[in-house]
Amino acid sequence: MMQTVFLLLPQQTTGADSNHGFGDAEGGSKKKKSKNLAKDMKNRLGFLRRRNDSGSGGNAAKLDKVGKTVKPSYEEAIKWGESLEKLLIHKYGLAAFRAFLRTEFSEENLEFWLACEDYKKAKSQSKMISKAKKIFGEYIAIQSCKEVNLDSYTREHTKENLQKVSRSCFDLAQKRIYGLMEKDSYPRFLRSDLYLDLINQKKNSPPS
């Protein structure tokens, strides 16, 4: 009887040791998972911080991204204030205006205007038809992904024009959006830090 008890005791002790070892392993596994989770979160936060920094790097950084090789002279930049047309025909001016519209979440107006300009350059009827459908579906159709602000008459008139595609299909709609940018976004661009910083930088820079 005593022998039986003696034999059972080591087995019980061994079992306890085994459970204790399993608990340690489980605890270690949890710690490892926690470490990995913390590391993953740190990496994610670092990525978001870098993304945020790149998005708010100041007006100079935005302008540098526009195109270093086509920066305007002070005289050219001043001419942008004369008309929207003079701003858009300058490569850097166009890019700077686009960067500004992004900050106002109204870039689709300029994209539509540019798409219309490109549409007029189509060399074949088949390409013109293809581009016309794409422009209408992307910018003019109700609830389209980049729907521009057009009155119902202009929208319907443009839709009717697509029954017989020609280079002038989007003329009225393009004119409306140009007028909207000219009266609304363009004056705000001229008052924006993006433009004023460029003017001041050019004005105050020493002669080369």
Secondary structure, DSSP 8 states (H G I E B T S, - for coil): -HHHHHHHHHHHHHHHHHHHHHHHHHHHHHHHHHHHHHHHHHHHHHHHHHHHHHHTS-HHHHHHHH-GGG---HHHHHHTTT-HHHHHTSHHHHHHHHHHHHHTT-HHHHHHHHHHHHHTT--SHHHHHHHHHHHIIIIISTT-TT-----HHHHHHHHHHGGG--TTTTHHHHHHHHHHIIIIIHHHHHHSHHHHHHHHHHHHS---
